[in-house]
Amino acid sequence: MPSEHYPRDCLADILENIERIEGYVAGLDRVGFEQDRRTGDAVERCLERICEAAFRLGNAAATLMPNQPWSEIRGMGNRFRHGYDQSDLDIVWNTVRNRLPSLRVDAERALAALRAERARTS
C-alpha cells in the first residue's frame, strides 16, 4: 500500500532543507563552496530532498506555488540521482543563490495557507 504524502509535510521538508542549505553555505562565496566538497555534498543531498518533496507534491505543487519551475525542480532531482557523477557545481551554486530564496517565500506562504485552512475546518 503506497504511503500518502501530505502537502504540508512536503512543504515543511522543502523549508527544512532550504534552511539547512542556508546554514551550510553561510559565509561562503562560489570559490569557497567549490573548495569545500563536504559542504557541496551536503547541499546536493538537501537539494535532492527538495526535489523529492516536489515530486511528492504532485499536481498540488503547481496549485500551491504556481510561480515555481516544477519540471526543472523535479528534473534536477533526476540528474542528482542518475547523473550524480556529472553534477555541475555552477548550476548547484546558482540554484542555491538565485532559486531557493523564491522557493522559500512561496513554500512559506503555501504552508501558512494550508495551516490556516486546516484551522478553519477543524
Buried (B, 14 or more C-beta within 10 A) or exposed (E): EEEEBEBBBBBBBBBBBBEBBBEBBEEBEBEEBBEBEEBBEBBBBBBBBBBBBBBBBEEBBEEBBEEBEBEEBBEBBEBBEEEEEEBEBEEBBEBBEEBBEEBBEBBBEBBEEBEEEEEEEE
